[in-house]
Amino acid sequence: MTDPAPGLNAEQLGAYFALIEVSSLLQYAVDEHLRADGDLSFVQFQILARLVDAPDGRLRMTDLADGLVYSRSGLTYQVGLLDKRGLIARSASPDDERSVMVTVTAAGRDLVAHVLPGHVDRVRQLLFEPMTGTDLATLGELLGRVRDHMRATPPRSAKPRARRDRTA
């Protein structure tokens, strides 16, 4: 019989709980602002922001889901809501008939531009204000390293789909 894995020590547990709490508090505050200022959920804002930042304002649905680490079915639902509001448009992919492309519309870009200043203020006030420049550099380096480690074995929603070789 193998011994069970040891639990987290007090320092690890404290860091874990602090990270979870900070993440929850920040997401709650950002979500509250986005709903009040733009009638957007946090994930809808993430979708629009990624599209605004993407080349030509468009991405494949699977790439969007992978980048957000969001279930494909949940993303389909959220994209449908944004589409009904005229903030995005969906179309067939020109190079893969199984793929759906999502493109941000002018109205979507305008909404992001409207909510972004308040979003930035909220993030700056809550997350960055209590930090020094050294703190920020350290946090960025640490979180980047952890993110890269976690992305090495991503959850199913973040795993790229296997592509079929069409030449065979």
QUISUL-V884479 format. One line per field, one symbol per residue. ss: DSSP state (a for helix, b for strand, c for the rest). phi: phi as a letter, one per 20 degrees, with the letter a starting at -180 (. if undefined). psi: psi as a letter, one per 40 degrees, with the letter a starting at -180 (. if undefined). Layout:
ss->???
phi->???
psi->???
//
This chain:
ss->cccccccccaaaaaaaaaaaaaaaaaaaaaaaaaaaaacccaaaaaaaaaaaacaaabbbaaaaaaaacccaaaaaaaaaaaaacccbbbbbcccccccbbbbbcaaaaaaaaaaaaaaaaaaaaaaaccccaaaaaaaaaaaaaaaaaaaccccaaacccccccccc
phi->.efffffffgfffffffffffffffffffffgffffeblcegfffgfffffgefgmmbbfgffffffelcfffffgffffffffemebcdbfffdbfeedeccfefffffffffefgfffgffffeeegfdegfgffffgffffffgfffffcffgfdffffeefeee
psi->hiiiiiaiiddddddddddddddddddddddddddddefiidddddddddddeihefiiidddddddegiidddddddddddddeediiiiihdeheeihihhhidddddddddeddddddddddddddeiiddddddddddddddddddedgiiddehiihhhhee.
//
